[in-house]
Amino acid sequence: MNLGPFKVGLLLAASSVPQIFAQTPAPTFDVASVKPNKSGEGGTRIMFQPGGRFVATNIDLKSLIRLAYDVQDFQISGGPSWINSDKYDIEARGAAPDMGAMRDMTEEQRKAANDLRKQMIRALLADRFKLTIRKESKDAPIYALVVAKGGPKIKELPPEVKTPGEDPKEMPDKPDPKRPMRGGMRMGRGEINSMGIKLSFLADNLSGQVGRKVIDQTGLKGDYTFELKWTPDESQGQGFKGPGDGPPSPDANGPSIFTALQEQLGLKLESQKGPVDLLVIDHAEKASEN
């Protein structure tokens, strides 16, 4: 499940002194309902539905911040402890394209639509959770995603290939859970299944699995389909488990994500050092039910 003319106006001084996010008008949802979820169930569900509807079930504030700002856990610091534990159900509606409409867009149009979505979620967090954050940057260990010796083992998907179930009318209610639509990715515990994605998108999602920023340096520009399976490293926390409290990996003695990338995809992660953006939470309040 990633989110241009819509600019947030986030400025970072060259001196690396933390800067408060600019208070510029942002697009907002027309209506929004935020309710505490007391079910105690595991798993989180996030959907962008027709009519500009955004639905998130059993989601915590930290996950919402990740979604709204395109960051991983290791890039978020500060804030009260409940941002990891208190869960909410959110339903909102506004002028944001749904997944069906986005399939007919150009890459530039999809980026603009994703940026719009993120800004709307950011505005929701500021309004309902009174969230204020600032951005910092520092040099830290990162990974570069590169082609391994022997070349890539992934399949490039021709532009004319369509995915079964790609009819927008089918997507909201009956998506195939085992086969993502073109340009989509399904992630489970120790598994990534993709259909026609950019490797920059894979790199972004690997960041959450390895606990470091990952940048795409493969030089491969096409849309690729592949399946990646590995044994999650429990010491790495929830990022390696996938959403919810799913079952353990089918093969407890299977490969690490580093080995799986090389053996299954012909790609590898090389350790480097580079700038990493961080979000520091200055203030957050529990959302009241309404």
N, C-alpha and C positions, 0 to 999 in steps of 0.2 A: 503494500500500500504505500511516490514523493510529489510535496507541494512546492524589458517588461516595463510596462509603463507605470506600475504601481510601486512607488518607492517609499520605504519606511523612514528614511532619513536618519540612519544610525551612523554617527560620526565617531571616529576614534583618533585622538591626537597622535601625531608622530612621536611624541615624547612618551607614549604608552601610559599617560596619566588617565585613570578611569574617567569616562564621560557618561553623564546621564543621558538616556535616550531622549531624542528631541520630542517635544510635546506637539506634534503636528496632527491635524485632523486625520482620522483614519476611517476607512469604510467599516460599517458595523452591520450586525444582523438586525433585521427588522423586529423580530421577536425572539426571545430566548427563555427557556425554562431550565433552571438548575436545581436539582434535588439531591440531597444526600442519599447514598445507597447503603443500606444497613444489612444487606443480605448476607454478607460474609462469604460470598461466592468468589471463586477464582476466575480469572480471565477477563479481558477487556475487549469490547467491540466498538469499532469506529467506522462510520459510514458517511459518505456524501451521496445523498439521494436526489432524485429529480425534484425540481421546484426550488433548488437552492437550500435543501434541508441538510443540516449537519446533526448527526446523532452519535453520541458517545455514551456507552453503558459501562458502569462499574470502573470508572477511570479516576486516577488520582491527579492532583494538580501538577506534580512533577512530569507526568506523562503528557499532560496538556501543554506544558512549557516546551517539552521536546518537540511536540507536533507543531506548535506555533512558531518556534524559532529555529527549527531544523538543527537541533543540537542533540548530543548524547548525554547520558548521566554524568560522565566524567567532565563535562563542560559546564555543569550547573553547581553552584556553591551557595551557601547561606540558606536562609529561610528556616521556618519552624519545622519540627520533626513530622508534623501531621501531613505535610505535602506529599509524603511517601505512603501514608497509611489511610487517610480519609478518602473514601470513594464517592463519586457523584454520577448521576445520570443527567445528561444534557441533551436537550432538543432545541435547535435554533433554526431560523429560516431567514434567508437573505438572497441577494442577487449574486449568487456564486454558481458557476457551471457544475453540473453533475458529471459523473464518470462517463456516461453515455455520450454527452455532448462533447467532452474533451477528446474522445477518440477521433473525431472529425477535424480537430484543430491541428495547426502546424506546431512544431516544437516550440517556437517562440510564443505562440498563443497559449499553449499549455503552461509554459513557465509563468506567463502573466496571470493566468487563471489560478495557478497554485499560489502565487504571491498574494493575490487578492484573498484567497481562502485564509492564508496564514495571518494576514493583517486583521481579518474579521475575528479570528480566534483570539488574537492578541488584544483586540479591543474588548472582547468579552471577558478576558481574564482581568484586564484593568478595571472594568466596570463591576464585575460580580465578586472577584476575589481581591480587589484593591491592590493588585500586583504592581509593584514597581521594581525595576531591575536596571542594572547598568552593565556595560560591556567592558571587559578587559582583554588584553592579549599578552601572551608570554610564549617564549620558546620552550618546547617540550618534545619528548620523544614521539614520533609519528611513524606510520608505515606507508610505504609506497607500494601500490599494486602494480606489478610488472609481469611481463610474459616470462615464463620459466623456460629453462633449456629444453629444447625439443619442440617448442611452439605451443600455441593455444589448442585446447581440445574442446572448445565451445563451438556451437553451430550458429552461423549468422542467419537471421531470419529475413528472407526477401520481403520487400515492401508490400508485394501483392498478397502475401499469406495472411489469412484471417483466422481468428480463433473461434472454435465452436462456442456458441452461447454469447456471441458478441452483440447480439441485438439489444439495444438499450432498454427495450421493454422487458427483457428477461433479467437484466443485471440486478435490479434492486431486490428481487425476491428469490431468484433461483440461480445464483452464480455457482459454477462447478467448484467446490472447495479444493479439488485436487488439481485443477488446471486454471491458472490465472489467465486473465484476458491479455491480449497483446499490450505490451508496455507495462504489464503488472508483475508483481512478485508476491508469492505466498511464503510466509515465514512460519516455521514451527520450531519446536525444540530440537536443535541439531539438524535443521533442514532448511534449505532455501530452494524454491522451485520458481523459475522465472520463464517468462514468455516474451521475447523480443525487447529486452531492456538495454539501455546504455550501461557500459561498465562503470561509468561515473556514479550511477545509481547503486550498483553493487558495492562500490567503494564506500559510499555514504552509509549503507546498511551494515557493512562489515565493521565500521567504527563502533557500533553498539555491541558487537560480538567480541572484539578484542580489547576494548577499553582504551583505544587510542584513535586519534584522527587518522583516517586512511584516505590517501589521494590517488587518483587514477593516473598512472604513468605508463599504461600499456601501449598507448598510441593507436588502439583499436577503436574506430569511430562508428561501427555498425550497431545494429540491434541484435542481441544474442539471446538464445534460449539454452537453458542448462538446468541441471539438478545437482545440488551440492548437499552431501550428507556427512556429518561428523559427530563425534562424541563430545557433548558440552563439557566444559571445564567448570565444575561446580564451584571452585574457588573464585571464579570471576563474577558470581552473583547472577541476578535476574537477566542481565543482558544476554547470557549464554543459554538461558532456558527458553527464550521465546515468550510469547504472551501467555499469561495465566500460569496455572500450576499443572501443566500437562504431564503425561507419563514420561518416564526416563527414555533416553535414546535406545532404539531397538538393539544396538550392539554396544554394550558397555566397554568392550575392548576395541572399539573402532578407532579411526584416525582422529587426530586433533584437527582443528579447523585449518591450521597451517599446512599439514600434510594433505588433507582433503583437497585444498585449493590446487596444490601442485599435481596430485595424482589424478584428480577427476576433471579439473578445468584447464590444466596446463598454465596456471598462474601462480604467483607467489607474492608474499609480503616481505619487503626489505625494510629493515629498521633504519630510520633517518631521524633528523631533528629539524623542526620547523615551527612556524608560528601557529598557535592554537588559540582560537577565540573562546572566551569564557563568559558566562552570564552569572552575575552576582545578584542574588535576591536581597533587596533592601527591605521589602515589606510585603506581607501577604496576610489576608484575613480569610477565615472560613466563610464560604458562601452560605447565606441564609436560604431556606427553602422557599421557592416560588417559581 
